[in-house]
Amino acid sequence: MNNSFKISNYFLAIVLALSFASCKEHTLISSHLINGTDTLHFKSDTLYTCTTHTFYEDDNYTSINLSGIPIYQGIGSLRDSFFGTTISATNFQISNPLPGNVLDTSYHIDSIYLILPYSEVTYGDTSASSPDQSFQVFYLDDTLDYYTPYYSYTHKSVNLNYPLSQPFSVKINHLGDSSYIFGANRMPSLHVKLDAQNTMRFLNAAMNKSVSTLTTDPAATFISQFKGICVRPTDYRNVAKAIPYFRLDPIGTDAFSQAGIVVFYRNPTAGQDSTTTMVFAYNQGGCANFNSITKSYARYPVNNLFNSVQANDSVVALNNMPGACIDMKIGGINHIAGDTNFLTSHVINQAMLQISVINESGYQNPDQIYPVGIGNGTYPSGITNGLPYIVQDRLPETSLTPYYILDGYPHNITYDGSKVIKTYNFGIPREVISSIVAKNDTLHFHIHGTQIVYGAYQMIAAGGNYSDKRYRAKLIVVHSSLK
């Protein structure tokens, strides 16, 4: 996928995820719309020529770092009976708070803590019965580069000889509680006591290099010398039930509301008996990060969808990437028009894709999903066959206003006055009009989850061949004509 396309969609999907409320109540568009005048006629076309399949997508950055956008990093493991297992670890750099400074060998180190503020987001089981998970902190042996994109499948080796912490237990259902640290209640976070000797081995080496390298920026030199931190599940073979997400970007200004290492020390030679802190925080302006995510699904039902050879699947599935995504083709667009002068005598009042959830017995459904257009070589003009493009209803990219039509949030759709079904709706009138103008008969989309919470959430939905037509993935077009 084109990198600039991915970055722009990532940014806008994240901003949107923070800007709108989720569930709303709607009713189905009636096929018997009647207008009060004798000059305007409405017709509702529901196209059932919607072909759907499920595919696996992991071609997504997990290292995007944009000012003002939360940086969520998952740490943990989860087993889902349908989607398989997910294991997540965070990898990130820290910065020197006082470029050029070192901790003198005469200083007494009281303790060192890793702080990761909790995001209030957990994918999976957060009940009291959910078992504790075991995590461990390591120093990265591989370098990270701020300007290099990293993916969920990126691998960086860790230093096993000098672990920064021992394995420690995490109570998932208590992560949202405030933390009592050094005589005060602090923001909810993951706070881990680090091995002082091993941690200072790497911190001192980086600080010494930043002092001696006078021809470069000392802060940047420290970041390049201290390669990074990895926080991961202790044993990848022991898969648990939840993945909590933590924030790398600062939530507050104190040492306990930003990701990084806090060193508590005293300077006896200067007569300082009280403890002083030095905070080596994640710096969004210069520190790299990425979320490594491993998914295993070969022995789980979702794999049957990935490998389906059906012409049109009845069931489809979706995760936030990396994970399951939906491939959708909608044929017969030109039959809406009927004649070449359709748009001179008709108005497209509404064009809406609907994807309906058919199984909510698992973990959380996505907060939002969104469509990416896939070119067929002739439509849109200039887009190579198989390459992605931004749908017309998302433009202009610089504005969020188009999402009031494009939508992508879950809605409760009421059938027959009682039956309620959760659907995800996409308003695409401009895309349909553009297709008609180009005499293009088939629209092709990839449906993704948003990328703000990597690899999270899941949805099992009705495909284009689902037995109950009310649930089927479909395009509903309402248009009017003048006599």
C-alpha positions in Angstrom: 0.0 0.0 0.0 1.2 3.5 -0.8 2.9 5.0 2.3 1.4 8.5 2.0 -2.0 7.0 1.5 -1.6 4.9 4.7 -0.3 7.8 6.8 -3.1 10.2 5.8 -5.8 7.6 6.4 -4.2 6.6 9.7 -4.2 10.2 10.9 -7.8 11.0 9.9 -9.1 7.7 11.3 -7.5 8.4 14.6 -8.8 12.0 14.8 -12.2 10.8 13.9 -12.1 8.1 16.6 -11.7 10.9 19.1 -14.3 13.3 17.7 -17.6 11.6 17.5 -20.0 9.6 19.7 -20.7 6.0 18.7 -24.1 4.2 18.7 -27.1 6.0 17.3 -30.7 4.8 16.7 -31.9 4.6 13.2 -34.7 2.8 11.2 -34.4 1.2 7.9 -34.9 3.3 4.8 -38.4 2.5 3.6 -38.9 1.2 0.0 -42.2 3.1 -0.1 -41.1 6.7 0.2 -43.9 9.0 -0.9 -43.4 12.6 -1.7 -46.2 15.2 -1.1 -45.8 16.8 -4.6 -46.6 15.4 -8.0 -43.3 16.4 -9.5 -40.8 14.4 -7.5 -40.7 10.6 -7.3 -38.6 8.6 -4.9 -37.3 5.1 -5.5 -35.2 2.9 -3.2 -32.9 0.4 -4.8 -31.3 -2.3 -2.6 -28.5 -4.0 -4.5 -27.9 -7.6 -3.4 -25.0 -8.1 -5.9 -22.6 -7.4 -3.0 -19.7 -10.0 -3.0 -17.7 -10.3 0.2 -14.6 -12.2 1.4 -12.3 -12.0 4.4 -8.6 -11.4 4.1 -5.7 -10.9 6.5 -4.0 -7.5 6.5 -0.8 -6.7 8.4 0.7 -4.0 6.2 0.1 -1.3 8.7 2.5 1.0 10.6 2.5 0.7 14.3 5.0 3.5 14.7 3.1 6.5 13.6 3.9 9.5 15.8 1.8 12.6 15.1 1.6 15.5 17.5 -1.7 15.7 19.4 -2.6 12.1 18.5 -2.6 9.5 21.4 0.0 6.8 21.0 -1.6 3.6 22.3 0.6 0.5 22.8 -0.7 -2.9 23.7 1.1 -5.2 26.1 -0.3 -8.7 26.8 -1.9 -11.7 25.2 -5.4 -12.9 24.3 -7.0 -16.0 23.0 -10.3 -15.6 21.1 -12.2 -18.8 20.3 -12.9 -17.5 16.7 -10.0 -15.2 15.8 -7.1 -17.0 17.5 -4.3 -15.6 19.6 -2.8 -12.2 19.8 0.4 -11.3 21.6 1.5 -7.6 21.9 4.7 -5.9 23.1 5.8 -2.2 23.1 9.2 -1.0 21.9 10.2 2.6 22.5 13.0 5.0 23.1 13.6 7.5 25.9 15.3 10.8 26.1 17.8 12.5 28.5 16.1 15.2 30.5 19.3 17.3 30.8 21.4 16.8 27.7 25.1 16.5 28.6 24.4 15.6 32.2 25.5 12.3 33.9 24.7 10.7 37.2 27.9 10.9 39.2 29.2 7.6 40.6 29.0 9.1 44.0 25.3 9.5 43.8 23.2 7.0 45.7 20.5 5.3 43.6 17.5 4.7 45.8 15.4 3.0 43.1 14.4 3.1 39.4 10.9 2.7 38.0 9.4 2.2 34.6 6.2 4.2 34.2 3.6 3.5 31.5 0.3 5.5 31.9 -2.8 3.3 31.4 -5.0 4.4 28.5 -8.2 3.2 30.1 -8.5 0.8 27.1 -8.3 -3.0 27.4 -9.2 -5.4 24.7 -10.6 -8.6 26.1 -11.6 -9.9 29.6 -11.4 -7.2 32.3 -13.5 -9.1 34.9 -12.2 -9.9 38.3 -12.0 -13.6 37.3 -9.5 -12.7 34.5 -6.1 -14.1 35.6 -3.1 -11.9 36.2 -0.6 -11.6 33.4 3.2 -11.7 33.7 5.3 -9.0 32.0 9.1 -8.3 31.8 11.2 -5.3 30.8 14.2 -5.6 28.5 16.8 -3.4 26.9 16.7 -3.4 23.1 19.8 -4.6 21.4 18.7 -3.3 18.0 18.5 0.4 17.2 15.3 2.3 16.4 15.1 5.2 13.9 12.6 8.0 14.3 12.1 8.4 10.6 11.8 4.7 9.8 8.3 3.1 9.6 7.9 0.0 11.7 5.2 -2.6 11.3 3.4 -5.0 13.6 5.6 -7.8 12.4 8.9 -5.9 12.9 11.2 -7.8 15.1 13.9 -6.3 17.4 16.2 -8.4 19.6 16.4 -7.8 23.3 19.3 -8.1 25.7 18.6 -11.3 27.7 21.9 -11.1 29.6 21.0 -7.9 31.5 17.2 -7.8 31.8 15.9 -4.5 33.1 13.4 -6.1 35.4 12.3 -9.5 36.8 9.0 -10.9 35.6 6.2 -9.1 37.4 2.5 -9.7 37.8 -0.2 -7.4 36.4 -3.8 -7.4 37.6 -5.6 -6.4 34.5 -8.9 -5.5 36.2 -7.1 -3.1 38.6 -5.1 -1.1 36.0 -7.6 1.6 36.1 -7.1 2.2 39.8 -4.8 5.0 40.9 -1.3 3.9 42.0 0.1 4.8 45.4 3.8 5.6 44.8 6.1 7.4 47.1 3.5 8.7 49.5 0.9 9.9 47.0 -1.9 8.6 44.7 -0.7 8.8 41.1 -2.4 8.5 37.7 -3.3 4.9 36.9 -0.3 3.3 35.3 1.9 0.3 34.9 4.8 1.1 37.3 7.6 -1.5 37.5 10.6 -1.5 39.8 13.7 -2.0 37.6 17.0 -3.6 38.3 19.2 -0.6 39.3 22.5 -2.1 38.3 21.4 -3.4 34.9 19.5 -0.2 34.1 22.3 2.2 35.0 24.7 0.1 32.9 22.8 1.3 29.8 21.8 4.8 31.0 25.3 5.8 32.0 26.8 4.5 28.8 24.4 6.6 26.8 24.8 9.7 28.9 28.6 9.5 28.7 28.4 9.3 24.9 26.1 12.3 24.8 28.7 14.3 26.8 31.7 13.3 24.8 30.1 13.7 21.4 30.3 17.5 21.2 29.8 17.8 17.4 26.2 16.6 17.6 23.1 17.4 19.5 23.6 15.8 22.9 19.9 14.9 23.3 19.8 13.2 19.9 23.1 11.4 20.7 21.6 10.0 23.9 18.5 8.7 22.0 20.7 7.0 19.5 23.0 5.5 22.1 20.2 4.2 24.4 18.7 1.9 21.9 15.3 1.5 23.6 13.0 -0.5 25.9 10.8 -3.5 25.3 8.0 -4.4 27.6 6.4 -7.7 26.7 4.7 -10.8 28.1 7.1 -13.0 30.1 6.2 -16.2 28.3 4.7 -16.1 24.8 3.5 -19.7 25.3 1.2 -18.7 28.1 -1.7 -16.9 26.4 -4.1 -15.0 28.6 -7.4 -13.2 28.1 -6.8 -9.5 27.7 -4.5 -6.9 26.2 -4.3 -3.5 28.0 -3.1 -0.4 26.1 -0.8 2.2 27.5 0.0 5.8 26.4 3.5 6.8 25.3 2.6 10.4 24.7 2.4 12.4 27.9 -0.9 12.6 29.7 0.4 15.1 32.3 3.5 16.9 33.3 4.6 15.0 36.4 7.0 12.0 36.4 4.1 9.5 36.9 1.9 10.6 34.0 4.4 10.1 31.1 6.0 7.0 29.8 9.7 6.5 30.7 12.2 5.7 33.4 12.3 7.6 36.7 15.5 7.4 38.7 15.3 8.3 42.4 18.7 9.3 43.7 20.6 11.3 46.4 23.8 13.3 46.2 25.5 12.7 49.6 28.6 14.7 48.7 26.5 17.8 48.2 24.8 17.3 51.5 21.5 16.3 49.9 19.7 13.8 52.1 16.4 14.1 50.2 15.6 12.1 47.2 15.8 13.7 43.8 14.3 12.4 40.6 15.6 12.3 37.0 13.0 11.4 34.4 14.1 9.8 31.2 10.8 10.2 29.3 9.5 9.2 25.9 9.8 12.4 23.8 7.3 12.5 21.0 9.4 14.9 19.1 12.4 12.6 18.8 11.8 9.1 20.2 10.8 6.2 18.0 8.3 3.5 18.9 6.3 0.6 17.6 3.9 -2.0 18.7 5.0 -5.6 17.8 1.9 -7.9 17.4 1.9 -11.6 16.6 -1.3 -13.3 15.6 -1.9 -17.0 15.3 -5.1 -18.2 13.7 -4.3 -21.4 11.7 -6.3 -23.6 14.1 -9.2 -21.2 14.5 -12.5 -20.6 12.6 -11.3 -17.3 11.1 -8.8 -19.2 9.1 -11.6 -20.9 7.2 -12.8 -17.4 6.1 -9.2 -16.4 5.0 -9.0 -19.6 2.8 -12.6 -19.6 1.5 -13.0 -20.4 -2.2 -16.7 -19.6 -2.2 -17.8 -17.1 -4.9 -19.5 -15.0 -2.2 -19.1 -15.7 1.5 -22.1 -15.6 3.8 -20.0 -14.6 6.9 -17.1 -12.2 7.1 -14.9 -11.0 9.9 -12.9 -7.9 11.0 -10.3 -6.8 13.5 -8.3 -3.6 13.8 -5.1 -4.2 11.8 -3.2 -6.4 11.9 -6.0 -8.8 11.5 -9.1 -9.7 9.5 -10.4 -7.2 7.0 -13.4 -7.4 4.6 -13.1 -7.3 0.8 -16.3 -6.1 -0.8 -17.4 -5.7 -4.5 -20.7 -4.2 -5.5 -21.9 -4.8 -9.0 -24.7 -3.4 -11.0 -24.1 0.3 -10.3 -25.1 1.3 -13.8 -28.5 -0.2 -13.5 -29.3 2.6 -11.1 -29.0 5.0 -13.9 -30.9 3.2 -16.6 -30.0 5.8 -19.2 -27.0 8.0 -20.0 -28.9 11.2 -19.0 -29.7 9.9 -15.5 -27.9 12.5 -13.5 -29.6 15.3 -15.5 -33.0 14.2 -14.5 -32.4 12.4 -11.2 -30.9 13.1 -7.8 -29.1 10.6 -5.6 -30.6 11.3 -2.2 -28.7 8.7 -0.3 -26.3 5.9 -1.0 -25.4 3.8 2.0 -23.4 0.6 2.6 -24.6 -1.5 5.5 -22.7 -4.3 7.2 -24.6 -6.1 10.0 -23.2 -7.8 13.0 -24.5 -11.4 13.5 -22.5 -12.6 16.5 -21.8 -10.5 19.6 -20.9 -13.3 22.0 -17.1 -12.5 21.8 -15.1 -9.4 22.8 -15.8 -5.8 21.9 -16.9 -4.8 18.4 -14.9 -2.0 16.7 -15.8 1.6 17.6 -15.5 2.5 14.0 -14.7 1.0 10.6 -13.9 2.6 7.3 -13.8 1.9 3.6 -10.8 2.2 1.3 -11.5 2.2 -2.5 -9.6 -0.3 -4.7 -9.0 0.7 -8.3 -9.9 -1.6 -11.2 -7.6 -0.1 -13.8 -10.2 2.2 -15.4 -12.0 3.6 -12.3 -11.0 5.9 -10.8 -8.9 7.4 -13.6 -5.2 7.1 -13.0 -5.4 4.4 -10.3 -3.7 1.2 -11.1 -5.7 -2.0 -10.9 -5.6 -3.3 -7.3 -4.2 -0.2 -5.7 -6.0 1.8 -3.0 -7.6 5.2 -3.3 -9.5 7.5 -1.1 -13.3 7.4 -1.7 -14.9 10.6 -2.9 -17.0 10.9 0.2 -13.9 11.2 2.4 -12.6 14.3 0.5 -11.2 16.8 1.4 -8.7 14.9 3.5 -7.9 18.1 5.5 -11.5 18.2 6.9 -13.4 15.9 9.2 -16.8 17.2 8.0 -17.1 14.5 5.4 -17.4 11.9 8.1 -20.9 13.2 9.0 -21.9 11.5 5.8 -19.3 8.7 5.5 -19.9 7.7 9.1 -18.6 4.1 9.8 -19.9 3.9 13.3 -22.3 1.2 14.7 -26.0 1.9 14.6 -29.0 0.1 15.9 -31.3 -0.6 12.9 -34.9 -1.5 13.8 -36.8 -4.0 11.6 -40.6 -4.4 11.8 -40.7 -2.1 14.8 -39.0 -4.6 17.1 -36.0 -6.5 15.7 -32.8 -4.5 16.4 -29.6 -5.3 14.5 -26.3 -3.6 15.0 -25.0 -2.3 11.6 -22.1 -0.2 10.4 -23.1 2.3 7.8 -21.1 4.1 5.2 -22.6 7.1 3.3 -21.0 7.0 -0.2 -23.3 9.1 -2.5 -20.4 11.0 -4.1 -18.6 7.7 -4.8 -21.8 6.2 -6.4 -22.3 9.4 -8.5 -18.7 9.4 -9.6 -19.0 5.7 -10.7 -22.2 6.5 -12.7 -20.5 9.4 -14.4 -17.5 7.2 -15.3 -19.9 4.4 -16.6 -18.2 2.1 -14.1 -20.4 -0.8 -13.1 -18.5 -2.2 -10.1 -17.2 -0.6 -6.9 -14.5 -2.4 -4.9 -13.7 -1.6 -1.2 -11.5 -2.9 1.6 -13.2 -2.4 4.9 -10.7 -1.9 7.8 -10.9 -1.1 11.5 -9.3 2.1 12.7 -5.6 1.9 13.6 -5.6 3.9 16.9 -5.8 0.7 18.9 -3.6 -1.8 17.0 -4.9 -5.3 16.5 -7.9 -4.9 18.9 -11.6 -5.6 18.7 -13.5 -8.1 16.5 -16.6 -8.4 14.5 -18.4 -11.3 12.8 -20.8 -9.9 10.2 -23.2 -11.1 7.5 -21.6 -11.2 4.1 -23.2 -10.7 0.7 -24.6 -14.3 0.6 -26.0 -14.5 4.2 -29.2 -16.5 4.4 -31.3 -13.7 6.0 -31.5 -10.9 3.5 -32.1 -8.3 6.2 -28.6 -8.9 7.5 -26.7 -9.1 4.2 -24.0 -6.7 3.4 -25.6 -4.4 0.9 -25.7 -1.0 -0.8 -29.0 1.0 -0.4 -29.5 3.8 -2.9 -32.4 6.2 -2.7 -32.8 8.5 -5.7 -35.6 10.8 -7.0 -36.7 11.8 -10.4 -38.5 14.8 -11.9 -41.5 14.3 -14.2 
